[in-house]
Amino acid sequence: MAQGRKAKRSAVEKGKELEDLVERVAEEHGWTVEKRRKYGDRILDLVLTKGGTVFIVQSKNTDQAMPSDVSQARKDFEEYVRWLLEEKFGITVVPVLISRSFSEGARKRARSYGVLLYTVDELEDLLAGK
């Protein structure tokens, strides 16, 4: 068990080394860097900004990135955009799926993704303020 913890710490340390490297390179080229900051529900590795461009950086100091790493980068991006719209601009964006009915699997997935499900009648009532 101690070896598992040591390996995990090592991966975290390796990740921080990569973050430090990216930070140095970005700053050398005039980018503003925010490290390990919480945006909404997620702590993002790095946020790089310059002019009108923002890079949401997920760093993995491994031999090979895996599909789950790509998913993590996507989730970081989505959370940052949600935070930016809601916290900075006061805009609430809500994903909605309209259908005649929903399978239990669709209901379960929608709950985990934060997607609201409505039938056409339910949506009409919602939009009418009922």
N, C-alpha and C positions, 0 to 999 in steps of 0.2 A: 504494500500500500504506500509506503514512504517513497518507493521508486516512482509510482504513478504520480504522486504529488510533485516530486522533483522534476519529472519529465514535463508536467504541466507548467511548472514555474519556468522551466527552460524555454518552452514554447512562447510563453508570455514575454520573457526577457528577449527572445529573438524577435518577437513582434515589435517590441519597443525599440530595438536597435534599427529595424527597418523604418519605423515611424520617424526616428531621429534623423536618419539619412534623408528621407523624403522631405522632412522639414528644412534641413540645411540646404538642399538643392533648390527647393521652392523659394526660400527666402533670398538665396543668391540671385534668383531671377525676378525678384520684385513681387513675389506673391505674399499675401498675408496668410498666416497659418494659425489655425486653432486646433489644439490637440486634446483628445480625450474629453470632449465636452458633451454634456447631455443636451440633446434636442428632443423634446417630447419624451417618449418612452425609451429612447435608445441613446447609448453613449457611442458617439462616432469616433473612429480612430483619428481622422484628420479632415478638416474642412479648409480648402485652399481657395482664396479669392483674389482676383485681380481684374480690375475694370468691371465689366459686366458678366464675368465668368466665375462660376463656383464649381469646384470639383469636390465631390463627397468621396473620400478615399477610404476604402477598406483594405488594410494591409495584411498580407499573409506571408510571413517569412518561412516558406516551406519550399521543398523541391518542386512541387506541382500543385497549383490551385485546383480545387475540386468543384463540381456543380454546386455543392452546398455553400461554398465561398461566394460564388456568383449570386446565389439567392440572398446571402447576407448583405452583399453590396447593394442589391436591389432594394431590400428592406430598409437599409440605412438611407438610401436616396428618397424613398417614399416617405419615411418618417421626417426627414429634413424638409421636404416640400410641404408636408402637412403642417409642420411646426411653423415654417415660414409664412404660409398663407394665414393660419389661424392666429399665431402669436404676434407676428410682425405687422400683418396687414388687416387683421380682424375679419378674414374671409373664412367661412366654413364650407368645405367641399365634402360632399357625402356621396359615396358610391351606392347606386341603387340598381337593382335588377327587377324588371317588370316581366311577369309571366302569368299564365292562367293558373298555374299551380307549381309547387316546388317539392322535389323529392326530399326525403329526410337527409340524404347525403348533401344536397344543395343547401339545406337549412344549416347543417352542421358546418359546412365550409364557409358559408356566409357569416356565421357567428365568429368563426376564427379570423376571417379577413375584415370584419367590420363592414360588410356589405348589407344594406337594408333590402329586404324582399317585400314587394308589394304586388298584389293583383291590380288590374286596371281600376277596379272599383275602389279598392283601398287607397290607391294613389290619388284618385279623384277626390275622395273624402279628405285626404291629407292636404292636397293643394287648395281645396276649398275652405280649409280651416275647420273642418268638422271634427 
